[in-house]
Amino acid sequence: MNWEDILWELVQMIESAAPKAWEIAIKQVQVMYYQSLYWGITLTLFGLISSGVVIRCAYGIDKDWDSSGLLLFLILTIIPLIIGICFFGDLFGYSMNPEYYAIKALTDLVNIGN
């Protein structure tokens, strides 16, 4: 028996033994999906807009890319862009395998209780 079969049996057991807990766990996965979507869009847009502003200011003022302050600010605007893109990676997991994250949410609740 491979891990997928074991996971499927665990899902079936949870669905039959505690349907309300399973329903709450699935809703929590949906909440996590929308949180990741919100933060992914927000941080990606912030990173793109702020990077564009920095580049426009650099070309408009003195076209001096050797300025350490300008490069530091450009790097600091790229960080939210990278983090926002990482949030989009979570979306695939939440949408493709919500049962796994529901089980993980339930086990996290058990671990908090201990």
C-alpha positions in Angstrom: 0.0 0.0 0.0 1.5 3.3 -1.1 1.2 6.7 0.7 -1.6 7.8 -1.7 -3.8 4.9 -0.7 -3.0 5.5 3.0 -3.9 9.2 2.6 -7.1 8.4 0.8 -8.1 6.0 3.6 -7.4 8.7 6.1 -9.5 11.2 4.2 -12.4 8.7 4.0 -12.1 8.0 7.8 -12.1 11.7 8.7 -15.1 12.3 6.3 -17.1 9.6 7.9 -16.0 10.0 11.5 -16.1 13.7 11.8 -17.9 15.4 8.9 -18.2 18.7 10.6 -14.4 18.8 11.4 -13.7 17.9 7.8 -16.0 20.6 6.5 -14.3 23.2 8.7 -10.9 22.0 7.5 -11.9 22.3 3.8 -13.2 25.8 4.5 -9.9 26.7 6.1 -8.1 25.6 3.0 -10.3 27.9 1.0 -9.4 30.7 3.4 -5.7 30.0 3.0 -6.2 30.0 -0.8 -7.8 33.4 -0.8 -5.2 34.8 1.6 -2.4 33.6 -0.6 -4.2 35.0 -3.7 -4.6 38.4 -1.9 -1.0 38.7 -0.7 0.4 37.4 -4.0 -1.5 40.0 -6.0 -0.8 42.8 -3.5 3.0 42.2 -3.2 3.5 41.4 -6.8 1.8 44.6 -7.9 3.6 46.6 -5.3 6.9 45.2 -6.4 6.2 45.8 -10.1 4.9 49.4 -9.6 7.7 50.4 -7.2 10.4 48.9 -9.4 8.9 50.7 -12.4 9.0 54.0 -10.4 12.6 53.5 -9.4 13.6 52.7 -13.0 11.8 55.8 -14.3 13.3 58.0 -11.7 16.8 56.7 -12.5 16.4 57.3 -16.2 14.8 60.6 -15.7 17.2 62.2 -13.2 20.8 61.3 -14.0 20.9 57.8 -15.6 23.5 56.9 -13.0 23.1 53.2 -12.2 26.3 53.2 -10.1 24.6 55.0 -7.3 24.4 52.6 -4.3 21.3 54.2 -2.9 19.4 53.7 -6.2 20.5 50.0 -6.4 19.6 49.4 -2.8 16.2 50.9 -3.3 15.7 48.8 -6.5 16.7 45.6 -4.6 14.3 46.5 -1.8 11.5 46.9 -4.3 12.3 43.5 -5.9 11.9 41.7 -2.6 8.1 42.1 -2.3 7.9 41.0 -6.0 9.7 37.7 -5.2 7.6 37.1 -2.1 4.4 37.8 -4.0 5.4 35.3 -6.6 6.1 32.7 -3.9 2.5 33.2 -2.6 1.3 32.2 -6.1 3.1 28.9 -5.7 1.0 28.1 -2.6 -2.2 28.6 -4.7 -1.4 25.6 -6.9 -1.1 23.4 -3.8 -4.3 24.6 -2.2 -6.3 24.3 -5.4 -4.8 20.9 -6.6 -4.8 19.1 -3.3 -7.1 20.7 -0.7 -7.5 17.4 1.1 -3.9 17.3 2.1 -4.0 20.8 3.5 -7.3 20.0 5.3 -5.6 17.0 6.9 -2.6 19.2 7.7 -4.9 21.8 9.3 -6.6 19.2 11.4 -3.2 17.7 12.6 -2.0 21.2 13.3 -5.0 21.7 15.6 -4.2 18.5 17.4 -0.5 19.5 17.8 -1.6 22.9 19.2 -3.8 21.1 21.7 -0.9 19.0 23.0 
